[in-house]
């Protein structure tokens, strides 16, 4: 007799990141200039201003997600994303 086992636990949920905008006025005064949407799942969403250092730390913690890559590129391209 064989029994089927269904895996329902996919491990911890990782937040997903989406590049929203680059604000050159914030950058000019030295503030975090990239706004990122962070989706924690189940409708829990935040919008955060991030510096390049913030973005790199999130890449280390959650992987090189497309939204984080675009956010970091926005700094290098003057906000073009």
MOPAC internal coordinates of N, CA, C and O (Angstrom, degrees):
PM7 1SCF
backbone

  N    0.0000 0     0.00 0     0.00 0    0    0    0
  C    1.4488 1     0.00 0     0.00 0    1    0    0
  C    1.5282 1   108.44 1     0.00 0    2    1    0
  O    1.2310 1   120.47 1   -51.79 1    3    2    1
  N    1.3119 1   116.70 1   128.21 1    3    2    1
  C    1.4563 1   119.68 1   177.53 1    5    3    2
  C    1.5248 1   109.12 1  -108.10 1    6    5    3
  O    1.2310 1   121.89 1   -32.54 1    7    6    5
  N    1.2907 1   113.98 1   147.46 1    7    6    5
  C    1.4613 1   119.23 1   177.64 1    9    7    6
  C    1.5146 1   108.40 1  -119.65 1   10    9    7
  O    1.2310 1   120.79 1   -39.87 1   11   10    9
  N    1.2986 1   116.09 1   140.13 1   11   10    9
  C    1.4607 1   121.33 1   178.15 1   13   11   10
  C    1.5164 1   109.12 1   -91.66 1   14   13   11
  O    1.2310 1   121.39 1   -44.56 1   15   14   13
  N    1.3020 1   114.96 1   135.44 1   15   14   13
  C    1.4620 1   120.45 1   176.44 1   17   15   14
  C    1.5147 1   108.08 1  -113.61 1   18   17   15
  O    1.2310 1   120.72 1   -54.24 1   19   18   17
  N    1.3063 1   116.23 1   125.76 1   19   18   17
  C    1.4530 1   121.47 1   177.86 1   21   19   18
  C    1.5202 1   109.03 1  -101.48 1   22   21   19
  O    1.2310 1   121.31 1   -50.78 1   23   22   21
  N    1.2945 1   115.10 1   129.22 1   23   22   21
  C    1.4535 1   119.74 1   178.51 1   25   23   22
  C    1.5233 1   107.66 1   -89.02 1   26   25   23
  O    1.2310 1   121.01 1   -62.32 1   27   26   25
  N    1.3128 1   115.67 1   117.68 1   27   26   25
  C    1.4592 1   119.68 1   178.94 1   29   27   26
  C    1.5228 1   111.56 1  -106.19 1   30   29   27
  O    1.2310 1   120.08 1   157.92 1   31   30   29
  N    1.3201 1   117.45 1   -22.08 1   31   30   29
  C    1.4639 1   120.35 1   179.64 1   33   31   30
  C    1.5156 1   109.02 1   -91.40 1   34   33   31
  O    1.2310 1   120.25 1   -68.63 1   35   34   33
  N    1.3107 1   117.12 1   111.37 1   35   34   33
  C    1.4513 1   122.64 1   179.92 1   37   35   34
  C    1.5239 1   111.68 1   -92.58 1   38   37   35
  O    1.2310 1   119.96 1  -166.97 1   39   38   37
  N    1.3111 1   117.68 1    13.03 1   39   38   37
  C    1.4571 1   121.08 1  -177.67 1   41   39   38
  C    1.5107 1   109.90 1    91.17 1   42   41   39
  O    1.2310 1   120.82 1     4.66 1   43   42   41
  N    1.3171 1   116.04 1  -175.34 1   43   42   41
  C    1.4645 1   119.32 1  -178.32 1   45   43   42
  C    1.5250 1   111.38 1   -67.94 1   46   45   43
  O    1.2310 1   120.80 1   -37.24 1   47   46   45
  N    1.3116 1   116.08 1   142.76 1   47   46   45
  C    1.4525 1   121.16 1   177.58 1   49   47   46
  C    1.5146 1   108.76 1   -77.59 1   50   49   47
  O    1.2310 1   120.72 1   -49.14 1   51   50   49
  N    1.3192 1   116.24 1   130.86 1   51   50   49
  C    1.4542 1   120.66 1   176.64 1   53   51   50
  C    1.5174 1   109.13 1   -99.25 1   54   53   51
  O    1.2310 1   120.15 1   -42.87 1   55   54   53
  N    1.3140 1   117.32 1   137.13 1   55   54   53
  C    1.4645 1   118.78 1   177.31 1   57   55   54
  C    1.5265 1   110.01 1   -64.65 1   58   57   55
  O    1.2310 1   121.02 1   -28.29 1   59   58   57
  N    1.3209 1   115.66 1   151.71 1   59   58   57
  C    1.4594 1   120.21 1   175.09 1   61   59   58
  C    1.5227 1   108.30 1  -110.03 1   62   61   59
  O    1.2310 1   121.47 1   -30.28 1   63   62   61
  N    1.3244 1   114.78 1   149.72 1   63   62   61
  C    1.4574 1   121.73 1  -173.62 1   65   63   62
  C    1.5257 1   109.49 1  -121.32 1   66   65   63
  O    1.2310 1   121.10 1   -39.88 1   67   66   65
  N    1.3478 1   115.51 1   140.12 1   67   66   65
  C    1.4619 1   121.32 1   177.50 1   69   67   66
  C    1.5210 1   108.74 1  -133.55 1   70   69   67
  O    1.2310 1   120.94 1   -54.04 1   71   70   69
  N    1.3426 1   115.81 1   125.96 1   71   70   69
  C    1.4587 1   121.18 1   175.88 1   73   71   70
  C    1.5153 1   108.82 1   -64.91 1   74   73   71
  O    1.2310 1   120.00 1   -48.94 1   75   74   73
  N    1.3291 1   117.61 1   131.06 1   75   74   73
  C    1.4621 1   122.33 1  -179.79 1   77   75   74
  C    1.5214 1   110.72 1  -108.31 1   78   77   75
  O    1.2310 1   120.38 1   124.81 1   79   78   77
  N    1.3392 1   116.87 1   -55.19 1   79   78   77
  C    1.4610 1   119.33 1  -176.69 1   81   79   78
  C    1.5158 1   111.41 1  -161.76 1   82   81   79
  O    1.2310 1   121.60 1   -19.54 1   83   82   81
  N    1.3087 1   114.55 1   160.46 1   83   82   81
  C    1.4563 1   123.64 1   170.41 1   85   83   82
  C    1.5233 1   106.48 1  -116.19 1   86   85   83
  O    1.2310 1   120.34 1   -49.27 1   87   86   85
  N    1.3396 1   116.96 1   130.73 1   87   86   85
  C    1.4544 1   121.29 1  -177.17 1   89   87   86
  C    1.5285 1   109.00 1  -113.79 1   90   89   87
  O    1.2310 1   119.91 1   -75.99 1   91   90   89
  N    1.3331 1   117.77 1   104.01 1   91   90   89
  C    1.4695 1   120.12 1  -176.73 1   93   91   90
  C    1.5344 1   113.54 1   -64.50 1   94   93   91
  O    1.2310 1   119.42 1   152.45 1   95   94   93
  N    1.3205 1   118.71 1   -27.55 1   95   94   93
  C    1.4731 1   120.56 1   177.36 1   97   95   94
  C    1.5204 1   111.08 1   -65.50 1   98   97   95
  O    1.2310 1   120.82 1   138.44 1   99   98   97
  N    1.3294 1   116.03 1   -41.56 1   99   98   97
  C    1.4674 1   119.67 1   176.72 1  101   99   98
  C    1.5244 1   110.21 1   -64.90 1  102  101   99
  O    1.2310 1   120.72 1   138.03 1  103  102  101
  N    1.3380 1   116.24 1   -41.97 1  103  102  101
  C    1.4699 1   120.51 1   179.90 1  105  103  102
  C    1.5254 1   110.69 1   -61.93 1  106  105  103
  O    1.2310 1   120.16 1   139.41 1  107  106  105
  N    1.3333 1   117.30 1   -40.59 1  107  106  105
  C    1.4687 1   121.60 1  -177.93 1  109  107  106
  C    1.5236 1   112.05 1   -62.54 1  110  109  107
  O    1.2310 1   120.23 1   150.44 1  111  110  109
  N    1.3183 1   117.17 1   -29.56 1  111  110  109
  C    1.4715 1   118.92 1   179.40 1  113  111  110
  C    1.5282 1   112.53 1   -98.38 1  114  113  111
  O    1.2310 1   120.38 1  -171.48 1  115  114  113
  N    1.3480 1   116.87 1     8.52 1  115  114  113
  C    1.4613 1   121.53 1   174.71 1  117  115  114
  C    1.5173 1   115.38 1    84.22 1  118  117  115
  O    1.2310 1   120.01 1  -168.81 1  119  118  117
  N    1.3181 1   117.58 1    11.19 1  119  118  117
  C    1.4637 1   121.32 1   178.68 1  121  119  118
  C    1.5327 1   110.24 1   -88.64 1  122  121  119
  O    1.2310 1   120.69 1   -15.53 1  123  122  121
  N    1.3257 1   116.28 1   164.47 1  123  122  121
  C    1.4505 1   120.30 1   174.09 1  125  123  122
  C    1.5246 1   107.57 1   -57.37 1  126  125  123
  O    1.2310 1   120.18 1   -49.26 1  127  126  125
  N    1.3360 1   117.25 1   130.74 1  127  126  125
  C    1.4564 1   119.69 1  -170.21 1  129  127  126
  C    1.5207 1   114.68 1  -115.45 1  130  129  127
  O    1.2310 1   119.88 1   174.45 1  131  130  129
  N    1.3196 1   117.84 1    -5.55 1  131  130  129
  C    1.4629 1   120.80 1   179.35 1  133  131  130
  C    1.5205 1   108.81 1  -108.24 1  134  133  131
  O    1.2310 1   121.45 1   -52.13 1  135  134  133
  N    1.3222 1   114.83 1   127.87 1  135  134  133
  C    1.4643 1   119.88 1   176.04 1  137  135  134
  C    1.5148 1   108.28 1   -99.57 1  138  137  135
  O    1.2310 1   121.02 1   -47.98 1  139  138  137
  N    1.3270 1   115.66 1   132.02 1  139  138  137
  C    1.4516 1   122.76 1  -175.23 1  141  139  138
  C    1.5244 1   108.82 1  -126.86 1  142  141  139
  O    1.2310 1   121.08 1   -41.76 1  143  142  141
  N    1.3304 1   115.53 1   138.24 1  143  142  141
  C    1.4609 1   120.84 1   171.55 1  145  143  142
  C    1.5200 1   107.55 1   -90.34 1  146  145  143
  O    1.2310 1   120.47 1   -51.75 1  147  146  145
  N    1.3192 1   116.71 1   128.25 1  147  146  145
  C    1.4540 1   122.24 1   177.95 1  149  147  146
  C    1.5248 1   107.52 1  -113.44 1  150  149  147
  O    1.2310 1   120.73 1   -60.44 1  151  150  149
  N    1.3260 1   116.20 1   119.56 1  151  150  149
  C    1.4614 1   122.37 1   180.00 1  153  151  150
  C    1.5233 1   108.37 1  -105.43 1  154  153  151
  O    1.2310 1   121.15 1   -65.69 1  155  154  153
  N    1.3285 1   115.40 1   114.31 1  155  154  153
  C    1.4585 1   121.72 1  -178.93 1  157  155  154
  C    1.5282 1   111.89 1   -92.26 1  158  157  155
  O    1.2310 1   120.52 1  -179.50 1  159  158  157
  N    1.3109 1   116.62 1     0.50 1  159  158  157
  C    1.4575 1   121.06 1  -178.34 1  161  159  158
  C    1.5053 1   111.71 1    90.51 1  162  161  159
  O    1.2310 1   120.94 1   -19.15 1  163  162  161
  N    1.3194 1   115.82 1   160.85 1  163  162  161
  C    1.4639 1   123.11 1   177.65 1  165  163  162
  C    1.5259 1   112.49 1    56.80 1  166  165  163
  O    1.2310 1   120.28 1  -147.39 1  167  166  165
  N    1.3471 1   117.08 1    32.61 1  167  166  165
  C    1.4560 1   121.50 1   176.61 1  169  167  166
  C    1.5159 1   115.27 1    81.12 1  170  169  167
  O    1.2310 1   119.90 1  -173.80 1  171  170  169
  N    1.3116 1   117.80 1     6.20 1  171  170  169
  C    1.4668 1   121.96 1  -179.22 1  173  171  170
  C    1.5300 1   108.51 1   -92.99 1  174  173  171
  O    1.2310 1   120.60 1   -73.53 1  175  174  173
  N    1.3402 1   116.45 1   106.47 1  175  174  173
  C    1.4621 1   122.41 1  -175.14 1  177  175  174
  C    1.5236 1   109.51 1  -129.59 1  178  177  175
  O    1.2310 1   121.33 1   -39.87 1  179  178  177
  N    1.3354 1   115.07 1   140.13 1  179  178  177
  C    1.4577 1   122.23 1   174.21 1  181  179  178
  C    1.5215 1   109.10 1  -124.91 1  182  181  179
  O    1.2310 1   120.64 1   -26.03 1  183  182  181
  N    1.3168 1   116.38 1   153.97 1  183  182  181
  C    1.4610 1   122.57 1   169.80 1  185  183  182
  C    1.5215 1   106.17 1  -116.04 1  186  185  183
  O    1.2310 1   120.86 1   -58.86 1  187  186  185
  N    1.3418 1   115.95 1   121.14 1  187  186  185
  C    1.4603 1   121.39 1  -175.35 1  189  187  186
  C    1.5167 1   110.41 1  -124.19 1  190  189  187
  O    1.2310 1   120.88 1   -35.38 1  191  190  189
  N    1.3367 1   115.92 1   144.62 1  191  190  189
  C    1.4594 1   121.74 1   169.35 1  193  191  190
  C    1.5158 1   106.22 1   -87.90 1  194  193  191
  O    1.2310 1   120.51 1   -48.60 1  195  194  193
  N    1.3438 1   116.63 1   131.40 1  195  194  193
  C    1.4631 1   120.51 1  -177.38 1  197  195  194
  C    1.5221 1   111.74 1  -128.16 1  198  197  195
  O    1.2310 1   121.86 1   -34.03 1  199  198  197
  N    1.3172 1   114.04 1   145.97 1  199  198  197
  C    1.4600 1   122.48 1   172.36 1  201  199  198
  C    1.5327 1   107.61 1   -91.94 1  202  201  199
  O    1.2310 1   119.86 1   -11.77 1  203  202  201
  N    1.3313 1   117.87 1   168.23 1  203  202  201
  C    1.4635 1   119.05 1   174.75 1  205  203  202
  C    1.5337 1   112.03 1   -56.89 1  206  205  203
  O    1.2310 1   120.54 1   143.12 1  207  206  205
  N    1.3274 1   116.58 1   -36.88 1  207  206  205
  C    1.4568 1   120.15 1   178.75 1  209  207  206
  C    1.5344 1   111.06 1   -64.96 1  210  209  207
  O    1.2310 1   120.32 1   138.34 1  211  210  209
  N    1.3335 1   117.00 1   -41.66 1  211  210  209
  C    1.4660 1   120.89 1   177.21 1  213  211  210
  C    1.5272 1   110.37 1   -59.65 1  214  213  211
  O    1.2310 1   121.13 1   135.62 1  215  214  213
  N    1.3207 1   115.44 1   -44.38 1  215  214  213
  C    1.4644 1   120.76 1  -178.02 1  217  215  214
  C    1.5281 1   109.98 1   -63.21 1  218  217  215
  O    1.2310 1   120.35 1   133.93 1  219  218  217
  N    1.3296 1   116.95 1   -46.07 1  219  218  217
  C    1.4701 1   120.28 1   179.80 1  221  219  218
  C    1.5298 1   111.43 1   -61.94 1  222  221  219
  O    1.2310 1   119.98 1   139.68 1  223  222  221
  N    1.3303 1   117.65 1   -40.32 1  223  222  221
  C    1.4725 1   120.63 1   177.99 1  225  223  222
  C    1.5261 1   110.65 1   -62.34 1  226  225  223
  O    1.2310 1   120.53 1   139.38 1  227  226  225
  N    1.3424 1   116.59 1   -40.62 1  227  226  225
  C    1.4640 1   119.20 1   178.20 1  229  227  226
  C    1.5216 1   111.46 1   -68.14 1  230  229  227
  O    1.2310 1   119.86 1   145.90 1  231  230  229
  N    1.3319 1   117.87 1   -34.10 1  231  230  229
  C    1.4675 1   120.83 1   175.11 1  233  231  230
  C    1.5280 1   110.59 1   -62.54 1  234  233  231
  O    1.2310 1   120.74 1   138.80 1  235  234  233
  N    1.3249 1   116.20 1   -41.20 1  235  234  233
  C    1.4643 1   119.93 1   178.85 1  237  235  234
  C    1.5318 1   110.91 1   -65.13 1  238  237  235
  O    1.2310 1   120.67 1   141.41 1  239  238  237
  N    1.3073 1   116.33 1   -38.59 1  239  238  237
  C    1.4625 1   120.66 1  -176.52 1  241  239  238
  C    1.5308 1   113.13 1   -80.45 1  242  241  239
  O    1.2310 1   120.21 1   144.20 1  243  242  241
  N    1.3499 1   117.20 1   -35.80 1  243  242  241
  C    1.4659 1   120.11 1  -170.44 1  245  243  242
  C    1.5202 1   114.52 1  -124.42 1  246  245  243
  O    1.2310 1   120.07 1  -175.49 1  247  246  245
  N    1.3274 1   117.47 1     4.51 1  247  246  245
  C    1.4539 1   120.86 1   177.82 1  249  247  246
  C    1.5149 1   112.34 1    93.94 1  250  249  247
  O    1.2310 1   121.69 1   -10.73 1  251  250  249
  N    1.3243 1   114.37 1   169.27 1  251  250  249
  C    1.4735 1   121.15 1  -177.20 1  253  251  250
  C    1.5299 1   109.49 1   -84.96 1  254  253  251
  O    1.2310 1   120.98 1  -108.80 1  255  254  253
  N    1.3013 1   115.73 1    71.20 1  255  254  253
  C    1.4639 1   121.59 1   178.81 1  257  255  254
  C    1.5289 1   110.15 1   -71.23 1  258  257  255
  O    1.2310 1   121.05 1   -30.37 1  259  258  257
  N    1.3246 1   115.59 1   149.63 1  259  258  257
  C    1.4590 1   121.96 1  -178.23 1  261  259  258
  C    1.5291 1   112.36 1   -54.20 1  262  261  259
  O    1.2310 1   120.03 1   137.14 1  263  262  261
  N    1.3301 1   117.55 1   -42.86 1  263  262  261
  C    1.4595 1   120.86 1  -179.56 1  265  263  262
  C    1.5213 1   112.65 1   -63.50 1  266  265  263
  O    1.2310 1   120.22 1   143.87 1  267  266  265
  N    1.3199 1   117.18 1   -36.13 1  267  266  265
  C    1.4602 1   120.59 1   178.11 1  269  267  266
  C    1.5220 1   110.84 1   -73.13 1  270  269  267
  O    1.2310 1   120.32 1   141.09 1  271  270  269
  N    1.3163 1   116.98 1   -38.91 1  271  270  269
  C    1.4648 1   120.84 1   177.69 1  273  271  270
  C    1.5254 1   110.08 1   -61.99 1  274  273  271
  O    1.2310 1   120.36 1   133.15 1  275  274  273
  N    1.3334 1   116.92 1   -46.85 1  275  274  273
  C    1.4684 1   120.80 1   178.87 1  277  275  274
  C    1.5243 1   111.21 1   -62.69 1  278  277  275
  O    1.2310 1   120.34 1   143.20 1  279  278  277
  N    1.3207 1   116.96 1   -36.80 1  279  278  277
  C    1.4624 1   121.07 1   179.48 1  281  279  278
  C    1.5164 1   110.89 1   -65.15 1  282  281  279
  O    1.2310 1   120.35 1   135.94 1  283  282  281
  N    1.3212 1   116.95 1   -44.06 1  283  282  281
  C    1.4643 1   120.24 1   179.02 1  285  283  282
  C    1.5264 1   110.85 1   -67.87 1  286  285  283
  O    1.2310 1   120.15 1   141.50 1  287  286  285
  N    1.3267 1   117.32 1   -38.50 1  287  286  285
  C    1.4623 1   121.07 1   177.30 1  289  287  286
  C    1.5229 1   111.53 1   -63.00 1  290  289  287
  O    1.2310 1   119.95 1   148.20 1  291  290  289
  N    1.3275 1   117.69 1   -31.80 1  291  290  289
  C    1.4574 1   121.08 1   179.81 1  293  291  290
  C    1.5324 1   111.14 1   -60.17 1  294  293  291
  O    1.2310 1   120.11 1   142.94 1  295  294  293
  N    1.3127 1   117.39 1   -37.06 1  295  294  293
  C    1.4602 1   120.55 1   176.83 1  297  295  294
  C    1.5274 1   110.56 1   -65.23 1  298  297  295
  O    1.2310 1   120.42 1   137.61 1  299  298  297
  N    1.3139 1   116.81 1   -42.39 1  299  298  297
  C    1.4458 1   121.01 1  -177.36 1  301  299  298
  C    1.5092 1   114.13 1   -72.86 1  302  301  299
  O    1.2310 1   120.18 1   157.55 1  303  302  301
  N    1.3177 1   117.25 1   -22.45 1  303  302  301
  C    1.4566 1   122.01 1  -177.42 1  305  303  302
  C    1.5281 1   112.15 1  -109.07 1  306  305  303
  O    1.2310 1   120.52 1  -162.02 1  307  306  305
  N    1.3047 1   116.60 1    17.98 1  307  306  305
  C    1.4582 1   119.78 1   179.01 1  309  307  306
  C    1.5085 1   113.62 1    67.34 1  310  309  307
  O    1.2310 1   120.79 1  -155.09 1  311  310  309
  N    1.3323 1   116.09 1    24.91 1  311  310  309
  C    1.4459 1   120.39 1   174.76 1  313  311  310
  C    1.5057 1   115.94 1   100.36 1  314  313  311
  O    1.2310 1   119.71 1  -175.05 1  315  314  313
  N    1.3115 1   118.16 1     4.95 1  315  314  313
  C    1.4543 1   119.80 1  -177.74 1  317  315  314
  C    1.5180 1   113.10 1   -76.50 1  318  317  315
  O    1.2310 1   119.61 1   162.51 1  319  318  317
  N    1.3178 1   118.35 1   -17.49 1  319  318  317
  C    1.4533 1   122.34 1   176.05 1  321  319  318
  C    1.4444 1   116.15 1    72.02 1  322  321  319
  O    1.2310 1   120.10 1   180.00 1  323  322  321

